[in-house]
Amino acid sequence: MYVRHASEIWRDFPELVPGVLSAGGITAEVRGDAVATVEAFVAEHERAARARLAASPEGELPEVRAWRRAFSRMGLKPTQYRCASESLLRRLRKEGSLPRIHPLIDVCNALSVAYAIPVAVFDVSAVTDGLEVRYAGGDETYLTFSGETEHPAPGEVIFADGAGRAHARRWTNRQSGLSAVRDSTGDVLVVAEALHESAPADVGKLMAALAGVLDDLWQARPEHTVLTASAPRFDS
């Protein structure tokens, strides 16, 4: 299983900083002290995000502004198609907290709002060979959460696997229902991507924090790294 970004993505977005993590042994339930660990972790990072939002709306955060610029460069209206972290921050600002879905998703969503960085989580059992972030050819298939099949537009940035299936559309905007984390998920790939000035330090901190809590909760022994144009591939 691998994750890589196509050379065209590095060419067009040289400021890109992707962090990648793989982990196994994930379960939908945590028990005993682990329940409190998840709640404390999520609460701490939601508080950090709310503090940032109290000082500045999500659309003015440098992390979000960088993604809005990228979406504009891709020909997308940034306020119509928001990166995942902006959508979560918007929901947090309006509702005061994020919904609880699955302990892993809850942890990743909390990190996403605290760092204002999109974090995608993929169930590797639904991924063929690996994932490449690349421009779509237009013949790939994408499964929505409602079960409908779509075809990304040619030139759209997608997460594509070896079978020509798109596991995310519009880069960091929307994941596929095909590889979404569910109760049966055991092995995962997590990808966090940023474009802002302090992204190298921020993505590194996010991945380290995620690795630490996954090891605490599931003894998952996660492997993680930050990719670069000169080292653009992660293998697990």
Secondary structure, 3 states (H helix, E strand, C coil): CEEEECHHHHHHCCCCEEEEEEECCCCCCCCCHHHHHHHHHHHHHHHHHHHHHHHCCHHHCHHHHHHHHHHHHCCCCCCCCCCHHHHHHHHHHHHCCCCCCCHHHHHHHHHHHHHCCCEEEEEHHHCCCEEEEEECCCCCEEECCCCCEECCCCCCEEEECCCCEEEEECCCCEECCCCCCCCCCCCEEEEEEECCCCHHHHHHHHHHHHHHHHHHHHCCCCEEEECCCCCCEEEC
